[in-house]
Amino acid sequence: MELQSKFEELRRTVLKYCIGPNQCSLLEACILAVLTQEHCVAIGPPGSNKTALIDILTHLLGASAHANHRVNSQGQRMPFTFYTTLDKYATPEVLLGPFDPRALRKDGKWVRNMENTIADAHFAFIGEIFSGNGSTLRSLVRVLNEREVTDGGVKRRIPLMSVFADSNHYPLLPMAAVYDRFLFRVSISYLDSNDTLAFLSMLTSPEFNFNTDSAALFQVTDVRSACQQVQAVTVSSGVLNDLHDVRLELLGNTAITLSDRRWKQCVSVLQARAWLNGCTEVQPPDFLALRHVLWDNPKQQERLYEVLSGYDDETYVGRDDAEVAKADTIFDDAMTAYKKSGEVSRLPKALATLVEVRGSLESVVAVAKLEWLIEQLRHALDGGTSLSAFLPAPTRGK
């Protein structure tokens, strides 16, 4: 439970810097990627805060992206996050380091200097990944899947745990092998023009200061221990049959064809979602986490949400929707007064009411909705406005 509490603290800390519901989804996908030791790509327009969110996350995970944090006060090398951006001129050396001419002259071997490269990192961020050329992207395939590089004709294991990437566009077909290695995919967009509260909060959102803000919450050993606990979560035969049913429904109705590797990896995603919820066995609502996994292009997402919505608790959805609607009204009244005139008198009562409503809910989607609203109110009471986004009341499965 201690590690689960730390991951909840991680989520709440990074959530303060999320701008918009899409970034909240990105945060969830990134945390699941860490717990499954998989990779996550965010696809959307520039200026949507993708890089900053991941930078904060990896910093709190104990793998700083900043050179001044690479060595601790005892002179020891610390885990770090490798950062790079690709374009059509980038070569594999950008990722794996240059060849060492001394080794070539002395031993006749093509050996790379891999210090401070992706082969030396625990986490990595690759900007504009789908702008890279074919040879550079092909050099990533084994790195992402097997966590190996070839150096001097010899395979070498690397400590890499998860890679995060972004792109302003979706990949072309020749990049399919690399795209498939990113188990988690999140579509990012600018704030909805009708979401006034999110926009106003974005305008006043704080910048994360890596020198003075929260110190790392984890050691890398903590992350590895959490991953081991995730693997111990029980997956029943019924859950496996449900996953088979999801595959059949997606294949039959929407022609969503995904690799066998991706379907196998879904099991670890379900385990991670269950572990985060404090469960020792995967439950049907954990299937909602697969909304980050089981699609190739955004046109497929609507149908995927419909399929996965069947794994929420049907018994309580209607009743919970009514309760959430009431909570929405209370929240809007309190926050509108706060945003317009700084009035805080309504916030404590609204917060107490929403906490009470949350305790009566059974639907997983409804509980998630209330969680975001409660976080917004709590942050307003703390005197800040940086928690700019909350999950909008989803239609079934969204």
Buried (B, 14 or more C-beta within 10 A) or exposed (E): EEBBEBBEBBBEBBBBBBBBBBBBBBBBBBBBBBBBBBBBBBBBEEEBBBBBBBBBBBBBBBBBBEEEBEEEEEEEEBBBBBBBBBEEEBBBBBBBBEBBEEBEEEEEEEBBBBEBBBBBBBBBBBBBBBBBBEEBBBBBEBBBBEBBBEBBEEEEEBEBBBBBBBBBEBBEEEBEBBBBBBBBBBBBEBBBEEBEBBBBBBEEBEEBEBEEBBEBBBBBEBBBBBBEBBBEBEBEEEBBEBBEEBBEBBEEEBEBEBEEEBBEBBBBBBBBBBBBEEBEEBBBBBBBBBBBBBBBEEEBBEBBBBBBBBBBBEEBBEBBBEBBEEBBEBBEEBBBBBBEEEEEEBBEEBBEBBEEBBEEBBBBBBBBBBBBBBBBBBBBBEEBBBBBBBBBBBEBBB
